[in-house]
Amino acid sequence: MTSSEGIGRREALRRVGVLLGGIVSAPTVAGVLSGCERMAGSDWSPQTLTSPQSQMVDTISEIIIPATDTPGASAANVNRFIDAMIGESYQREDRDRFLQGLEDVDARCKNAYDAPFLECTVEQQRALVGELDDDTFGADAPDFDRDAPPFFRMMKELVIIGYYTSEIGATKELKTNVVPGYYDGDVPYEEVGRAWA
């Protein structure tokens, strides 16, 4: 997560703060600023999450940032980033809250659909993630403790930061104005069609 991978850590945090209403939770800030390393390679296996938890994180991440005309969170290996963040950078209580959140999602699916999250249909998975988003970010969502944020807030922050600091997020999703010595601050959105980094 260095500037050579697209945008720097502090800029990623600033952008996530804007996307999430101006506040990023303390565990996520600590993890990003500590320089958690994204694991690469085809022989990767999760170090903190179990394989089913990693699949679950991958599926939820792809629902949050799906593939469209650009690759989604799954293609950017956001689940690997999250596994590294919660294993290397989160305090034990934050890691435990995140892992408990995954268990709670499974329990909620079993209650609503008589199946764990990974065995639910795509429509059921999307519906549940939508409910989690409404519960956490909707108009009726309660205020949260920045030092002990709820599971889905941590999840969404990690997905957004993991995606936009990945090579895919920074180069295929965002565009950059890289003409040396030239800056045009008044480019109509219709001409670029994407956000600018």
Backbone torsions as a table, in degrees:
resi	resn	phi	psi	omega
1	MET	NA	56.7	178.3
2	THR	-105.3	171.3	-179.2
3	SER	-63.5	-23.1	178.1
4	SER	-68.1	-17.1	178.5
5	GLU	-89.4	6.2	177.3
6	GLY	137.2	-85.0	-179.7
7	ILE	-122.0	156.0	-178.8
8	GLY	-76.9	166.9	-177.8
9	ARG	-59.6	-46.7	-177.5
10	ARG	-64.6	-38.4	177.9
11	GLU	-66.8	-39.2	177.2
12	ALA	-60.7	-43.8	178.6
13	LEU	-62.8	-41.7	179.2
14	ARG	-60.4	-44.7	-178.5
15	ARG	-66.6	-41.7	178.0
16	VAL	-63.8	-39.4	177.1
17	GLY	-58.0	-41.7	178.1
18	VAL	-64.3	-45.3	-179.3
19	LEU	-64.4	-31.9	-175.9
20	LEU	-103.3	22.2	174.8
21	GLY	85.3	22.1	173.2
22	GLY	93.3	-2.8	-176.8
23	ILE	-129.6	130.7	173.6
24	VAL	-117.8	137.6	-175.6
25	SER	-68.2	152.9	-177.6
26	ALA	-58.6	-42.8	179.8
27	PRO	-60.6	-38.2	179.9
28	THR	-69.4	-43.3	177.4
29	VAL	-58.1	-47.8	-178.7
30	ALA	-60.8	-42.8	-178.6
31	GLY	-66.0	-45.3	-178.9
32	VAL	-66.2	-43.6	-178.1
33	LEU	-70.7	-22.4	178.6
34	SER	-78.4	-11.6	174.1
35	GLY	84.7	35.5	176.6
36	CYS	-48.8	134.8	-177.6
37	GLU	-95.9	132.3	175.9
38	ARG	-77.2	131.0	-179.1
39	MET	-82.0	137.9	-178.0
40	ALA	-122.0	173.3	175.4
41	GLY	103.6	152.1	-177.2
42	SER	-75.1	-19.7	-179.4
43	ASP	-93.3	18.4	-179.0
44	TRP	-64.2	142.1	170.1
45	SER	-140.1	149.6	-177.1
46	PRO	-63.5	143.8	179.7
47	GLN	-102.5	-28.6	-177.5
48	THR	-110.6	-45.5	178.5
49	LEU	-80.3	155.3	168.6
50	THR	-77.5	166.9	177.9
51	SER	-58.9	-45.3	176.6
52	PRO	-62.7	-37.9	177.3
53	GLN	-64.1	-40.3	178.4
54	SER	-63.5	-40.5	176.4
55	GLN	-63.4	-40.7	179.3
56	MET	-63.2	-46.3	177.9
57	VAL	-61.2	-41.3	178.8
58	ASP	-62.3	-43.9	-179.2
59	THR	-66.0	-45.6	178.8
60	ILE	-63.4	-41.2	179.2
61	SER	-59.9	-42.6	-179.2
62	GLU	-68.6	-29.6	175.2
63	ILE	-70.1	-38.3	179.6
64	ILE	-69.5	-46.5	176.9
65	ILE	-126.6	86.8	-177.2
66	PRO	-78.6	159.6	172.6
67	ALA	-68.8	134.4	174.8
68	THR	-128.8	-121.4	172.1
69	ASP	-82.0	-1.7	172.7
70	THR	-127.0	157.4	180.0
71	PRO	-63.0	151.4	-179.8
72	GLY	-95.0	-168.6	-176.3
73	ALA	-62.5	-34.3	-179.7
74	SER	-63.7	-44.8	179.1
75	ALA	-64.3	-27.2	179.8
76	ALA	-86.0	4.4	179.5
77	ASN	56.5	40.9	-179.4
78	VAL	-61.9	-32.4	178.4
79	ASN	-61.4	-33.7	177.5
80	ARG	-67.7	-42.0	177.6
81	PHE	-60.3	-45.5	-178.5
82	ILE	-65.6	-42.0	177.3
83	ASP	-58.1	-44.8	179.5
84	ALA	-67.6	-42.8	-178.8
85	MET	-60.9	-50.2	-175.9
86	ILE	-72.4	-24.9	178.7
87	GLY	-83.6	-38.1	-174.0
88	GLU	-96.3	-29.7	-167.9
89	SER	-119.2	-22.4	-178.4
90	TYR	-80.2	143.2	170.7
91	GLN	-67.6	158.2	-176.2
92	ARG	-54.4	-44.6	-177.7
93	GLU	-65.7	-33.5	177.5
94	ASP	-71.4	-42.8	177.5
95	ARG	-61.2	-45.3	179.7
96	ASP	-61.9	-40.2	179.2
97	ARG	-64.9	-38.9	178.3
98	PHE	-65.1	-48.4	-179.6
99	LEU	-63.8	-38.2	176.0
100	GLN	-64.2	-36.1	177.2
101	GLY	-60.4	-40.6	176.5
102	LEU	-63.0	-42.6	177.4
103	GLU	-62.3	-40.4	179.6
104	ASP	-64.8	-37.4	176.8
105	VAL	-62.1	-44.9	177.1
106	ASP	-60.0	-45.5	-179.7
107	ALA	-62.6	-40.5	179.3
108	ARG	-64.0	-38.8	177.2
109	CYS	-66.1	-43.3	179.6
110	LYS	-61.9	-38.5	179.2
111	ASN	-68.7	-43.0	-175.7
112	ALA	-83.4	-36.8	-170.8
113	TYR	-124.8	4.9	-179.3
114	ASP	58.3	31.1	178.2
115	ALA	-155.7	148.7	174.3
116	PRO	-66.6	162.7	-174.4
117	PHE	-49.7	-49.0	-175.2
118	LEU	-68.3	-17.5	178.6
119	GLU	-97.8	-1.5	177.6
120	CYS	-77.0	160.1	175.4
121	THR	-70.6	163.3	178.0
122	VAL	-58.6	-40.5	-179.7
123	GLU	-63.3	-41.7	179.0
124	GLN	-66.2	-41.2	178.4
125	GLN	-62.0	-45.1	179.1
126	ARG	-63.5	-40.4	179.5
127	ALA	-62.6	-42.9	-179.4
128	LEU	-66.0	-43.4	178.4
129	VAL	-63.2	-37.0	175.7
130	GLY	-62.0	-40.9	177.3
131	GLU	-64.4	-42.9	178.4
132	LEU	-61.0	-41.0	179.5
133	ASP	-64.4	-45.2	178.0
134	ASP	-62.2	-42.5	-179.8
135	ASP	-62.5	-32.8	-174.2
136	THR	-94.0	-38.6	-172.7
137	PHE	-119.1	-5.4	-177.6
138	GLY	-67.9	172.9	-177.3
139	ALA	-59.0	-32.0	-178.2
140	ASP	-94.9	6.5	-178.5
141	ALA	-66.5	136.7	178.8
142	PRO	-71.7	158.0	172.4
143	ASP	-61.8	155.2	-178.6
144	PHE	-123.5	158.0	176.4
145	ASP	-82.7	114.9	-177.0
146	ARG	-59.1	-29.4	-179.7
147	ASP	-85.1	-14.1	178.7
148	ALA	-141.8	65.9	-175.3
149	PRO	-69.9	156.4	177.0
150	PRO	-68.4	160.3	-176.7
151	PHE	-50.4	-52.8	-171.5
152	PHE	-68.6	-28.1	174.4
153	ARG	-65.0	-45.6	177.5
154	MET	-60.7	-45.0	-178.3
155	MET	-58.7	-50.4	-176.4
156	LYS	-66.1	-40.1	176.4
157	GLU	-59.5	-47.1	-178.3
158	LEU	-63.8	-39.9	178.9
159	VAL	-62.9	-48.0	-177.3
160	ILE	-65.2	-46.3	179.5
161	ILE	-66.1	-45.0	179.7
162	GLY	-59.7	-40.2	-178.7
163	TYR	-71.0	-50.0	-173.6
164	TYR	-78.4	-8.6	171.9
165	THR	-101.8	0.5	175.5
166	SER	-82.2	162.8	177.9
167	GLU	-61.2	-42.4	179.8
168	ILE	-61.6	-50.3	-178.1
169	GLY	-63.3	-40.3	-175.7
170	ALA	-79.2	-25.1	-175.9
171	THR	-110.4	-29.7	-177.9
172	LYS	-99.3	-30.0	-179.2
173	GLU	-90.2	-47.3	179.4
174	LEU	-93.3	153.5	173.6
175	LYS	-113.6	152.4	179.7
176	THR	-125.2	142.4	176.4
177	ASN	-92.5	99.0	-171.0
178	VAL	-111.4	17.0	177.9
179	VAL	-72.0	113.3	-176.7
180	PRO	-59.4	133.9	175.4
181	GLY	75.9	4.3	-178.5
182	TYR	-128.1	135.4	176.2
183	TYR	-140.8	127.0	175.4
184	ASP	-119.0	105.3	-177.2
185	GLY	-84.3	3.4	-176.5
186	ASP	-129.0	61.7	178.7
187	VAL	-98.3	121.3	178.6
188	PRO	-61.1	137.0	-178.1
189	TYR	-55.7	-37.1	-177.9
190	GLU	-59.4	-27.7	-179.8
191	GLU	-76.7	-25.3	-176.1
192	VAL	-108.1	-34.4	176.3
193	GLY	70.9	3.6	178.8
194	ARG	-147.5	167.1	174.3
195	ALA	-72.2	152.6	-179.9
196	TRP	-105.6	137.6	178.1
197	ALA	-88.9	NA	NA
